[in-house]
Amino acid sequence: MICHEPGCGGAIEDGYCVVCGTAPAEATMVSEHTASVPDSVPTEDSACAEPGCAGTIVEGYCDECGTAPAARTATSAASSRSTGTARASGRSVRTGRSSSSKASVRGRLGAGMVEVPRLPRIDPTTAIMADPEVAESKRFCGKCEQSVGRGRDGEPGRTEGFCPNCGTRFSFTPKLSRGDLIGGQYEVAGCLAHGGLGWIYLATDRNVSDRWVVLKGLLNSGDIDAMAAAMAEKRFLAEVEHPSIVKIHNFVEHTGPDGIAVGYIVMEYVGGTSLKQILRARRDTDGGYLPPAQAIAYILEMLPALGYLHSLGLAYCDFKPDNVMQTDEQLKLIDLGAVIAMDDQDSNIYGTIGYQAPEIAESGPTVATEIYTVGRTLAVLVMQVPQRDGHFGDLPAPATETLLAKYDSLHRFLLRATDADPEVRFSSMEEMADQLTGVLREVLSADDAVPRPGMSAYFGPPRAVFGAGTHALVTPGAVVAALPVPLVDPGDSGAALLATTVGSTPTELESALEAGLRSVLTKRGESMEIPLRLVRAALEVADPAEAERRLDGLAETLPGDWRLAWYRGQARLLAGDFGAAHTEFDAVYAALPGEPAPKLALAAVAELAGAESATREASRYYDTVWRTDHAFASAAFGLARLRQARGDRQGAVAVLDQVDVASALYTEARIAAVETMLAGRPSTELSEPLLRDAGGRVERLRLDSKHRVAQVRMRVLDAALTWLSAGKAPSVHDPLLGVSLDQDGVRTGLERCYRDLARESDDMWTRFELVDRANAIRPRTTL
C-alpha cells in the first residue's frame, strides 16, 4: 500500500507510513477489499453495533462505549481479509464520551467527594419571559427600600411613579424591546429576569458570530445612586477574570424613548439553573431542602471565586442562591451588580436583607460581611430558616431543626460564619473553605460510615493512642500526651530554631534556645512559636501551673488565639478541672468546626467527667471522629469502652473490628474485641457460636509473646468452661483452640495456659501461684 498524504508516496508498513509516519485513512487501508466491506456504517443517532452495547451514536461516537463505529466497521472487515500489515483494531478510546457507571472525577464537587447531579445547558430562547413584569410583592424603592407600586382598593399597583416615602422615582417596566439594537451591536431578544439593580435582557452579539449575551440595565434610570453603581461596575468588572465568575464583555449606553441615556453591562450568557431554582425544584418535589453534602459542595466551589474578588480589593456583597448558577457540572457567580471596592466609603451598598451582615451599614463591605452572606446562604439551602417581614430571620436551634442536631459540626460552622461579632467569624474565604471541607468529610461519613480522612492545616497527626487495650486506663496525662499538636507557622521567626532544638522541660528548652533566640529577635522580630513551645514543654512534664503562668503572659500578645485555648484546656485537664477544660476545648471546636482534634479532646474530657450526660457526649464525639478518620484510634477504643459500659457489646466489637489490619493497634483491637465479647458474661449469655467466634479470632492473631497468647487463649477457654459447667454441650464436635470442647479438653487447655504464664513470669511467688492454679484446673484422672 502507498501513502496518499500530499507530497509523500512512502510505503505503508505495520499500519503507518515509513516516510511521514502517518496512519492512512481507513478507506485507504481497506484498499482492494473495500468492495467486500458491508455498507452498514451506523449513522448519527443510530444504535451502536458494538456487541453487548446499547448506546447511541452521537457526534460520531457511541455515548456508552465510546466506539467510533465507522472506523470499527471498516477496519474490522479489512483486517479480517488483509495480509496482516494493517493494525489489528481501529477501536478508539476517548475521555469524556463514556456514560459508564463509573463517574468522572470532573463531575464531582466538594474536593472531589460529592457527586452533584449534572444540569443541561438551557436553550437561551426558552428562558425569555413571555410577559415581563415585576410582582407587586417585590416592588421596593431603590433608595429607602419601602414598598412601592402596590395595588389598593382592588386596583393594580403602578409600575412607574414616585416613592410616597422619599419621593424617588421608580419604574418597573422594561426599557428595551425585542429587536432593539443597543450600541450598534447587540440585538435584544427579550427579558430574562429582573434583579436588584434592573432588568436583565437576552441579546445576540452581531459582531461576534451572533453569540448570546446578557444586558443588565438600571432599575430606575432617574436614580443617581443606581447610575453611580452601574458606573462602578464598569470600572471594577474589567479587572475580573475568573472561571467561576461571569465574564463581562462590554459596557454600552442606549437612549430610550424618553431621551434618557441608560447604561448596560454586557455579560456572557450562562445558560444554567440557579441554586434558588434547584432549591425550589427540590421543595416542589418532596418538600425538602438540598442534601447537606450537595449544598456544601456548591458553597465550596464558589469560595475561591469570592476569595479572588477579595484579592482584588472587591466585595461581592450580594451572595445568595439566586446569584449562583450551575451549568452542566460548572458553577458561576452571576449578577455582579452589587460588587464594590472594599475601601469605597461613598457608594451605596446593595444586597439582600436576611443575607447581609447586620453591621454592614456602619462598617461597609469587609471580608467578615462576605463570610456572613456565605453562611446565611448555606443555611437557606439546607434547612428551613424562619422568615420575618418576608426576609430570612435567625437560624433555628438543634432542638427544633433535626439537621443541626445530626450534624453538630455543620451547626458550629454556621454559628461562627454568622456570628453577630465580625471578629468571631472566619478570617478569610481560605480558612472558611478549610473548615467547611472538614465539615463535609464528617457529613459524608455520618451518612455512609465510609472514612474520609484529610490533611489538617492546623494540627499534626495524633502523637499516641490513649485507652488502647483491654485494661488500659484513660488518664489526663495519657490524653494530653496523645492529642495532636498545633502545627508550627513556617513563617514565624523561631520556626527554624525550634526544628533544630531539643529539650524535655521548659528550663532545658530555654537554655538550649538562649543563644539562637537573641539572633532570631535581632534579625527577624519576635517569635510567637517559641513561647508556645515552652507552654507545651510544661504540659509534657505535667506541670499545669507553669503552663498556665506562661499562657497568662501570652494573653495580651495573642488575644483570642485558638492555640491559647487549646493549651489552656490541656493544663486544666492535667489539674483535674474537667469543667474548665471542657470550656476551653469547646471554644477551639467553635473556632475550628471541621477539625477532629478538639472533638477528640472533648470526648476524653467528657469520659473522664463520668456523668451520664457527659458519657453520651463523649460517645457522640468519639463516633464522629472515628467515622471520619481511622487514624484516630483513640476514638475507636473510647467508643468501644462506652458502648460496652452501657451493655452494647455488639456495637463495641463492631467498632473494634474497623481498626485496619495495617494499623499498629490492629492486634490490640482484636484482643479487646475478644475481651468485650466474653468479659463478665454469665453462663446464660454464653453460646457455642459465640465461643467459636471468639476462638476463631484468637487463632487468627499473630502474637510474638507467649504471655499474651496464653492470656487471650485463657479468656476464651475460661468462658467455655463456664458454659460447659452450666450443663451445656456442643452441637458440633470440632475442637476449640486445639482442644476438644468438653470438660477434660477445656481444663487441659487452661492448665497449659497457666503453665505457660508461669514459665514467662520473672517473679517466683507469681510462678508458684500460677502453677497452683494449673494443678487445680487440670482434669481429674482415676487409676
C-alpha positions in Angstrom: 0.0 0.0 0.0 1.2 3.5 -0.8 0.7 6.6 1.4 -1.6 9.1 -0.1 -0.5 12.1 2.0 0.2 15.1 -0.3 3.9 15.1 -1.3 4.6 11.7 0.2 4.5 8.3 -1.5 6.0 6.1 1.1 5.0 2.5 1.7 2.6 1.6 4.5 4.1 -0.9 6.9 2.5 -2.1 10.1 -0.2 0.5 9.7 2.0 3.6 9.3 3.9 5.3 6.5 7.6 4.6 6.7 8.4 8.2 5.3 5.9 10.6 7.0 4.7 8.3 9.8 1.0 9.0 9.1 -1.6 6.3 9.8 -3.6 6.2 6.5 -7.3 6.8 6.3 -9.5 3.8 6.8 -10.7 3.7 3.2 -7.1 3.7 2.0 -6.1 0.8 4.3 -9.0 -1.3 3.1 -7.6 -1.0 -0.4 -8.9 -3.6 -2.8 -11.0 -5.2 -0.1 -13.3 -2.2 0.1 -15.9 -3.7 -2.1 -16.3 -6.5 0.4 -17.0 -4.2 3.3 -20.7 -4.2 4.2 -22.3 -0.8 3.5 -23.8 -0.6 7.0 -21.8 2.0 8.9 -24.1 3.4 11.7 -25.3 6.9 11.1 -25.8 9.7 13.7 -28.4 8.8 16.4 -28.5 5.2 15.2 -27.8 2.3 17.6 -24.3 1.3 18.3 -23.3 -2.0 16.7 -20.7 -2.9 19.3 -21.5 -6.4 20.8 -23.3 -6.0 24.2 -23.6 -2.2 23.9 -27.0 -0.4 23.9 -25.6 3.1 23.2 -26.5 5.6 20.6 -24.1 7.2 18.0 -23.7 10.9 19.0 -21.2 13.1 17.2 -19.5 10.1 15.6 -19.0 8.1 18.8 -21.1 5.8 20.9 -22.4 7.6 24.0 -21.9 4.5 26.1 -18.9 2.5 25.0 -17.0 5.3 23.2 -16.5 3.4 20.0 -16.2 5.2 16.6 -18.5 3.0 14.5 -17.3 3.8 11.0 -13.7 3.1 11.9 -14.7 -0.1 13.6 -16.8 -1.5 10.8 -14.3 -0.7 8.0 -11.2 -1.8 9.9 -12.6 -5.0 11.3 -13.8 -6.0 7.8 -10.5 -5.1 6.3 -8.4 -6.7 9.0 -10.2 -10.0 8.5 -9.1 -10.0 4.9 -5.8 -8.2 4.9 -2.3 -9.7 4.9 -1.7 -8.5 8.5 0.2 -5.3 7.6 -2.6 -3.1 9.0 -3.3 -2.5 12.7 -5.4 -5.3 14.2 -8.1 -2.9 15.5 -9.5 0.6 14.8 -11.2 0.9 18.1 -10.6 4.3 19.7 -10.8 5.3 23.3 -11.8 8.8 24.2 -12.2 10.5 27.6 -15.4 12.4 28.4 -17.6 10.4 26.0 -18.3 7.4 28.1 -21.5 7.2 30.1 -20.4 4.2 32.1 -21.4 3.7 35.8 -18.0 4.8 36.9 -18.3 8.6 37.4 -15.8 11.0 36.2 -13.9 12.9 38.8 -14.5 16.1 36.8 -18.2 15.8 37.7 -17.5 15.7 41.4 -17.6 18.9 43.6 -16.6 19.5 47.2 -12.9 18.4 46.9 -13.9 15.6 44.6 -16.1 13.9 47.3 -19.6 14.8 46.2 -21.4 13.6 43.1 -23.7 16.5 42.1 -26.4 16.0 39.5 -25.4 17.5 36.2 -27.7 20.0 34.7 -28.0 20.6 31.0 -27.3 24.0 29.4 -30.6 25.8 28.8 -31.6 27.0 25.4 -31.5 30.8 25.7 -34.7 31.3 23.7 -36.7 29.2 26.2 -35.6 31.5 29.1 -37.2 34.6 27.7 -40.1 35.9 29.8 -43.4 35.9 27.8 -44.8 38.7 30.0 -42.1 40.6 31.7 -43.5 42.0 34.9 -42.2 42.6 38.5 -44.6 41.1 41.0 -46.1 43.7 43.3 -44.7 41.9 46.4 -41.2 42.5 45.0 -41.5 46.2 44.3 -39.4 48.3 46.6 -38.0 51.8 46.4 -34.4 51.6 45.3 -33.4 54.4 47.8 -35.4 53.8 51.0 -36.4 50.2 50.4 -40.1 51.0 51.3 -42.9 49.2 49.4 -43.9 50.9 46.2 -46.2 50.1 43.3 -48.7 48.2 45.4 -52.4 47.8 44.5 -55.2 49.4 46.5 -59.0 49.0 46.6 -58.8 46.3 44.0 -56.8 48.3 41.6 -53.4 47.0 40.5 -50.3 48.9 41.6 -48.5 51.4 39.3 -45.4 50.1 37.6 -44.0 53.7 37.4 -44.2 56.6 39.7 -42.7 58.2 42.8 -42.0 56.6 46.2 -44.5 58.0 48.7 -41.9 57.8 51.5 -38.8 59.6 49.9 -40.1 60.9 46.6 -37.6 58.9 44.5 -38.8 58.0 41.0 -39.4 54.3 40.4 -40.0 52.3 37.2 -40.5 48.5 36.9 -41.2 48.4 33.1 -38.6 47.1 30.7 -36.8 49.8 28.8 -35.8 47.5 25.9 -38.0 45.5 23.5 -37.4 42.7 21.1 -35.4 43.9 18.0 -33.8 46.9 19.7 -30.2 47.4 18.7 -28.0 48.5 21.6 -24.7 50.2 21.0 -25.0 49.3 17.3 -24.0 45.7 18.1 -26.4 43.9 20.5 -29.9 42.9 19.3 -32.4 42.4 22.1 -34.3 39.1 22.1 -36.3 39.7 25.3 -36.3 39.9 29.1 -34.8 37.2 31.2 -35.4 38.4 34.7 -35.2 41.5 36.9 -32.5 42.0 39.6 -31.9 44.3 42.4 -30.5 47.0 40.0 -32.6 46.5 37.0 -33.9 44.4 34.1 -31.8 41.7 32.6 -32.2 41.1 28.8 -31.1 38.4 26.4 -29.4 39.6 23.2 -27.2 38.5 20.3 -23.9 40.0 19.5 -23.9 40.8 15.8 -20.2 41.5 15.8 -19.2 38.1 17.2 -20.9 35.3 15.4 -24.3 36.2 16.9 -23.3 34.8 20.3 -25.7 35.1 23.1 -25.1 37.8 25.7 -26.9 39.3 28.6 -27.6 43.0 29.0 -28.1 44.3 32.5 -29.7 47.8 32.9 -30.8 50.0 35.6 -34.0 49.6 37.6 -34.6 53.3 37.6 -32.9 55.5 35.0 -33.6 58.6 37.2 -31.9 57.1 40.3 -28.5 58.8 40.6 -27.2 56.2 43.1 -28.2 53.4 40.8 -26.4 55.0 37.9 -23.3 55.5 40.0 -23.4 51.9 41.0 -23.5 50.9 37.3 -20.6 53.1 36.5 -18.7 51.4 39.4 -19.4 48.1 37.8 -17.8 49.4 34.6 -14.6 50.3 36.4 -14.3 47.2 38.6 -15.5 44.4 36.5 -13.0 44.9 33.7 -10.4 43.5 36.2 -12.3 40.3 36.9 -11.0 37.2 35.2 -12.1 34.0 37.0 -13.6 30.8 35.6 -16.3 30.8 38.3 -17.3 34.4 37.7 -19.5 35.6 34.8 -17.4 37.3 32.2 -18.0 41.0 31.4 -17.7 41.7 27.7 -18.6 45.4 27.3 -20.4 48.4 28.7 -22.7 50.3 26.4 -25.3 53.1 26.6 -28.7 53.3 24.9 -31.0 56.3 24.7 -34.6 55.3 25.3 -37.8 56.9 24.0 -37.7 59.4 26.9 -34.4 60.7 25.7 -32.5 59.5 28.8 -29.3 57.5 28.2 -29.2 54.3 30.1 -26.1 52.2 30.7 -26.0 48.5 30.1 -23.4 45.9 31.1 -22.8 43.2 28.5 -22.1 39.9 30.1 -21.6 36.3 28.9 -24.8 34.2 28.8 -24.7 31.5 31.4 -27.4 29.1 30.3 -27.9 27.2 33.5 -30.1 26.9 36.6 -29.6 29.0 39.7 -29.3 27.4 43.1 -32.6 29.1 44.0 -34.3 27.3 41.2 -32.6 24.0 42.2 -33.8 24.5 45.8 -37.3 25.4 44.6 -37.5 22.3 42.4 -36.4 20.2 45.4 -39.0 21.7 47.6 -41.7 21.3 44.9 -40.8 17.6 44.5 -40.6 16.4 48.1 -40.9 19.5 50.3 -37.4 19.2 51.4 -34.1 21.1 51.1 -30.8 20.2 49.4 -28.8 17.4 51.0 -26.2 19.0 53.2 -23.3 17.4 51.3 -24.6 18.8 48.0 -25.2 22.3 49.4 -21.7 22.3 51.0 -20.2 21.2 47.7 -21.8 24.1 45.9 -20.5 26.6 48.5 -17.0 25.1 48.4 -17.0 25.6 44.7 -17.7 29.3 45.0 -15.4 30.3 47.9 -12.3 30.6 45.6 -14.2 33.0 43.4 -15.1 35.2 46.3 -11.6 34.9 47.6 -10.4 36.0 44.2 -12.6 39.1 44.3 -11.2 39.9 47.8 -7.7 39.7 46.5 -8.6 42.5 44.1 -10.0 44.6 46.9 -13.6 43.9 45.8 -16.6 42.7 47.8 -19.4 40.8 46.1 -21.9 41.9 48.7 -25.0 40.0 47.4 -24.1 36.3 47.7 -27.3 34.3 47.8 -28.8 31.2 46.0 -30.2 33.5 43.2 -26.8 34.6 42.2 -25.1 31.2 41.8 -25.8 29.3 38.6 -25.0 25.7 37.6 -24.5 24.7 34.0 -23.7 21.1 33.4 -21.0 20.5 36.1 -19.8 24.1 36.4 -20.9 26.8 38.9 -20.6 30.5 38.3 -21.3 33.7 40.2 -23.7 35.9 38.2 -25.2 39.3 38.6 -22.2 41.4 39.7 -24.4 44.4 40.2 -23.6 44.8 43.9 -19.8 44.4 43.6 -18.0 47.3 45.3 -14.5 48.2 46.3 -13.9 47.4 50.0 -12.3 50.9 50.5 -15.2 52.7 48.9 -16.7 54.9 51.5 -19.1 56.8 49.3 -21.1 54.4 47.1 -24.3 52.8 48.1 -24.1 49.2 49.3 -26.6 46.8 47.6 -27.6 43.5 49.0 -30.4 41.4 50.2 -31.9 41.7 53.7 -31.7 38.3 55.5 -28.3 37.6 53.9 -26.5 40.8 54.6 -24.4 41.2 57.7 -26.1 43.4 60.4 -23.1 45.7 60.7 -22.5 46.4 57.0 -24.2 49.9 57.1 -21.6 51.0 59.7 -18.5 49.0 58.7 -19.0 48.9 54.9 -18.2 45.8 53.0 -15.5 43.6 54.6 -14.3 40.0 54.4 -16.4 39.5 57.6 -19.6 40.7 55.9 -18.9 38.4 53.0 -18.4 35.5 55.3 -21.8 36.2 56.8 -23.6 36.1 53.4 -22.0 32.7 52.6 -23.1 31.3 56.0 -26.6 32.5 55.5 -26.8 31.1 52.0 -25.6 27.7 53.1 -28.3 27.7 55.9 -31.1 28.6 53.5 -30.0 25.8 51.1 -30.1 23.0 53.7 -33.0 23.9 56.1 -36.0 26.0 56.9 -34.8 29.4 58.2 -37.7 31.3 59.8 -38.8 34.4 58.0 -39.6 37.8 59.4 -41.2 40.5 57.3 -40.6 38.5 54.2 -36.9 38.1 54.9 -34.9 35.2 56.5 -34.5 35.6 60.2 -32.3 33.9 62.9 -31.0 30.4 62.5 -33.0 27.7 64.1 -31.6 25.7 67.1 -30.8 22.0 67.1 -33.8 21.4 69.4 -36.1 22.4 66.5 -34.0 21.5 63.5 -33.0 17.9 63.3 -30.4 18.5 60.7 -28.4 20.6 63.1 -28.8 18.0 65.8 -27.5 15.3 63.5 -24.5 17.3 62.0 -23.1 19.2 65.0 -20.0 20.4 63.2 -22.3 22.0 60.5 -24.2 23.8 63.2 -20.9 25.1 64.7 -19.8 26.2 61.3 -23.0 28.2 60.6 -22.8 29.7 64.1 -19.3 31.0 63.5 -19.9 32.2 60.0 -23.0 34.2 61.0 -21.8 35.3 64.5 -23.1 38.8 65.4 -19.5 39.8 66.2 -17.5 40.2 63.0 -14.3 39.4 64.8 -15.5 35.9 65.7 -16.2 34.9 62.1 -13.8 33.2 59.8 -10.9 35.4 58.8 -10.8 34.6 55.1 -12.5 32.5 52.4 -9.5 30.2 52.5 -9.9 29.5 56.2 -13.7 29.1 55.7 -13.0 26.6 52.9 -10.6 24.6 55.1 -13.2 24.2 57.8 -16.1 23.6 55.5 -14.1 20.8 53.8 -13.6 19.2 57.2 -17.3 19.5 57.9 -18.1 17.9 54.6 -15.9 15.0 55.4 -17.8 14.5 58.6 -21.3 14.9 57.0 -20.5 12.3 54.3 -19.0 9.8 56.8 -22.0 10.2 59.1 -24.3 9.3 56.1 -22.5 6.3 54.8 -19.9 5.3 57.5 -17.1 5.5 55.0 -14.0 7.3 56.4 -12.8 10.4 54.6 -9.6 11.4 56.2 -7.9 14.6 55.2 -4.8 16.7 56.0 -5.3 19.4 58.6 -3.9 22.9 58.1 -3.9 23.5 61.8 -2.9 20.2 63.6 -0.4 17.5 63.2 -1.4 13.8 63.5 -2.2 12.2 66.8 1.0 11.6 68.8 -0.1 8.5 70.6 -3.2 6.5 71.5 -4.8 6.7 74.9 -7.0 4.0 76.3 -5.9 1.3 73.9 -6.1 -2.4 75.0 -8.4 -4.3 77.3 -7.2 -2.9 80.7 -5.7 0.5 79.7 -6.8 3.4 81.9 -7.7 6.8 80.5 -5.8 9.4 82.5 -5.4 13.1 81.9 -1.7 12.7 81.3 -2.3 10.0 78.7 -4.8 12.2 76.9 -2.5 15.2 76.8 0.4 13.1 75.6 -1.7 11.7 72.7 -3.5 14.8 71.5 -2.3 16.3 68.2 0.0 19.4 68.4 -0.8 22.6 66.6 1.4 23.0 63.5 4.2 25.5 63.7 3.9 28.5 61.5 6.7 28.1 59.0 6.9 31.9 58.6 7.5 32.5 62.2 10.9 33.8 63.1 11.6 31.0 65.5 10.3 28.1 63.4 13.8 27.1 62.1 15.3 27.3 65.5 12.6 25.1 67.1 13.2 22.5 64.4 16.8 22.0 65.5 16.4 22.4 69.3 15.7 19.5 71.7 14.8 19.7 75.4 12.3 18.0 77.7 11.5 20.7 80.2 10.8 24.5 79.8 14.1 25.2 81.6 16.1 22.9 79.3 14.4 24.3 76.2 15.1 27.9 77.3 18.7 27.1 77.9 19.0 25.4 74.5 17.2 28.3 72.8 19.0 31.1 74.6 21.9 31.5 72.1 19.8 31.3 69.0 17.0 33.4 70.4 19.0 36.6 70.5 19.8 36.2 66.8 16.2 35.5 65.9 14.9 38.5 67.8 17.6 40.7 66.3 17.2 39.7 62.7 13.5 38.7 62.2 11.5 40.1 65.1 9.7 38.4 68.0 8.6 34.8 67.7 5.2 33.5 68.8 6.1 29.9 68.3 8.9 29.7 70.8 6.7 30.8 73.8 4.0 28.4 72.7 6.6 25.6 72.5 7.6 26.4 76.1 4.0 26.1 77.2 3.8 22.7 75.5 7.0 21.7 77.3 5.4 22.5 80.6 2.4 20.3 79.7 4.7 17.4 78.6 6.3 17.3 82.1 2.8 17.5 83.7 3.3 21.0 85.2 -0.1 22.7 84.6 0.7 25.6 86.9 3.8 26.5 84.8 1.8 26.2 81.6 -0.9 28.5 82.9 1.7 31.0 84.0 3.2 31.2 80.6 -0.2 31.3 78.9 -1.2 34.3 81.0 1.9 36.0 79.7 0.8 35.4 76.1 -2.8 36.6 76.6 -2.0 40.2 75.5 0.3 39.2 72.7 -2.1 36.6 71.2 -5.6 37.8 72.2 -8.2 35.3 71.2 -5.7 32.9 69.6 -7.3 29.4 69.5 -3.9 27.9 70.4 -4.0 29.5 73.9 -7.4 27.9 74.5 -6.1 24.6 73.2 -3.1 24.5 75.6 -5.1 26.0 78.5 -7.6 23.2 78.1 -4.8 20.7 78.5 -3.5 22.5 81.6 -7.0 22.4 83.2 -7.3 18.8 82.2 -4.0 17.9 84.0 -5.2 19.9 87.0 -8.3 17.8 87.2 -10.7 20.7 86.4 -12.7 18.9 83.8 -15.4 21.6 83.5 -12.9 24.3 82.7 -11.1 22.0 80.3 -14.3 21.3 78.5 -15.0 25.1 78.2 -11.6 25.7 76.6 -11.8 22.8 74.2 -15.3 23.7 73.2 -14.0 27.2 72.3 -11.5 25.6 70.0 -14.2 23.4 68.4 -16.3 26.5 67.8 -13.4 28.2 66.1 -12.4 25.1 64.1 -15.6 23.1 63.5 -14.0 21.0 60.7 -11.1 19.7 62.8 -11.2 16.3 64.6 -8.7 17.2 67.3 -11.0 19.4 69.5 -13.7 16.8 69.3 -11.3 14.1 70.4 -10.3 16.3 73.4 -13.9 17.0 74.3 -14.7 13.3 74.1 -11.9 12.4 76.5 -12.8 15.1 79.0 -16.5 14.1 78.9 -15.5 10.4 79.5 -13.2 11.4 82.4 -16.0 13.5 83.9 -18.1 10.3 84.1 -21.6 11.8 84.3 -24.3 10.1 82.2 -24.9 13.2 80.0 -21.2 13.6 79.6 -20.8 10.0 78.6 -23.4 10.5 75.9 -21.5 13.5 74.6 -18.2 11.5 74.7 -19.8 8.7 72.6 -21.1 11.2 70.1 -17.7 12.9 69.6 -15.7 9.6 69.6 -18.1 8.3 67.0 -17.8 11.4 64.8 -14.0 11.4 64.9 -13.7 7.6 64.2 -16.2 7.6 61.4 -14.4 10.4 59.6 -10.8 9.4 60.1 -9.5 6.0 61.2 -6.1 7.5 62.1 -7.6 8.5 65.4 -7.5 5.0 67.0 -8.1 6.5 70.5 -11.6 7.3 69.3 -12.2 3.7 68.4 -11.2 2.4 71.7 -13.1 5.1 73.5 -16.3 4.5 71.6 -15.9 0.7 72.3 -15.4 1.3 76.0 -18.5 3.5 76.3 -20.6 1.1 74.2 -19.6 -1.8 76.4 -20.3 0.1 79.5 -23.9 0.6 78.5 -24.3 -3.1 77.6 -23.9 -2.8 73.8 -21.2 -5.5 73.3 -22.1 -6.0 69.7 -21.6 -2.3 68.9 -18.3 -2.2 70.8 -17.0 -5.2 68.9 -18.2 -3.7 65.6 -16.1 -0.6 66.1 -13.0 -2.5 67.2 -13.3 -4.7 64.1 -13.0 -1.5 62.0 -9.4 -0.9 63.1 -7.4 -1.6 59.9 -5.1 -4.5 59.6 -2.3 -2.2 58.7 -2.7 -0.3 61.9 -0.1 -0.8 64.7 -3.2 -1.2 67.0 -4.8 -3.9 65.0 -3.8 -6.7 67.4 -4.8 -4.7 70.4 -8.2 -4.0 68.9 -8.7 -7.7 68.1 -7.8 -8.8 71.6 -10.0 -6.0 73.0 -12.9 -7.4 70.9 -12.5 -10.9 72.3 -12.4 -9.4 75.8 -15.5 -7.4 75.1 -17.3 -10.4 73.8 -16.7 -12.6 76.8 -15.8 -10.5 79.9 -18.3 -10.7 82.7 -20.8 -12.8 80.8 -22.9 -15.3 82.9 -23.4 -18.8 81.5 -26.9 -17.8 80.4 -25.4 -15.3 77.9 -22.8 -17.6 76.5 -23.4 -19.8 73.5 -21.5 -22.2 71.3 -21.4 -19.8 68.3 -20.1 -17.0 70.5 -17.3 -19.2 71.9 -16.3 -20.5 68.5 -16.3 -16.9 67.1 -14.0 -15.8 69.9 -11.8 -18.8 69.4 -11.5 -18.2 65.7 -10.5 -14.6 66.3 -7.7 -15.8 68.7 -6.4 -18.4 66.3 -6.1 -15.7 63.6 -4.0 -13.5 65.8 -0.2 -13.4 65.2 1.3 -12.8 68.7 5.0 -12.9 69.4 4.7 -13.0 73.1 3.8 -16.4 74.7 2.5 -14.5 77.7 -0.1 -12.6 75.5 -1.0 -15.8 73.7 -1.7 -17.6 77.0 -3.7 -14.7 78.4 -6.1 -14.3 75.4 -6.5 -18.1 75.0 -7.3 -18.4 78.7 -10.1 -15.8 78.3 -11.9 -18.0 75.7 -11.3 -21.3 77.5 -12.4 -19.9 80.8 -15.7 -18.8 79.2 -16.0 -22.2 77.6 -15.6 -23.9 81.0 -18.3 -21.7 82.5 -20.7 -22.6 79.7 -19.9 -26.4 80.0 -20.3 -26.3 83.8 -23.8 -25.0 83.3 -24.7 -28.3 81.7 -24.4 -27.2 78.1 -23.0 -29.5 75.4 -21.6 -28.6 71.9 -23.7 -29.4 68.8 -20.5 -29.8 66.7 -17.5 -31.8 67.9 -14.9 -29.6 66.3 -12.0 -28.5 68.6 -11.8 -25.1 70.2 -8.3 -23.6 70.2 -6.9 -27.0 69.5 -8.7 -28.8 72.4 -11.9 -30.7 72.5 -15.0 -28.7 73.6 -15.7 -30.7 76.7 -14.7 -30.5 80.4 -11.5 -32.5 80.0 -10.3 -30.8 76.9 -11.0 -27.2 78.1 -9.4 -27.9 81.5 -6.3 -29.3 79.8 -6.1 -26.2 77.6 -6.4 -23.9 80.7 -3.7 -25.9 82.5 -1.4 -25.3 79.6 -2.1 -21.6 79.7 -1.3 -21.3 83.4 1.9 -23.2 83.0 2.9 -21.0 80.0 2.3 -17.9 82.1 4.3 -19.4 84.9 7.3 -20.0 82.7 7.1 -16.4 81.4 6.9 -14.8 84.8 10.0 -13.3 86.4 8.5 -13.3 89.9 8.9 -16.5 91.9 5.8 -16.1 94.0 3.8 -15.4 90.9 5.1 -18.6 89.3 4.1 -20.6 92.4 0.6 -19.2 92.3 0.2 -19.9 88.6 1.4 -23.5 89.0 -1.1 -24.0 91.8 -3.9 -22.8 89.5 -2.7 -25.1 86.8 -2.9 -28.0 89.2 -6.3 -27.0 90.4 -7.8 -26.7 86.9 -6.3 -29.8 85.4 -8.8 -32.6 84.7 -9.1 -35.3 87.4 -8.0 -38.8 86.4 -8.6 -42.1 88.0 -6.2 -45.0 88.4 
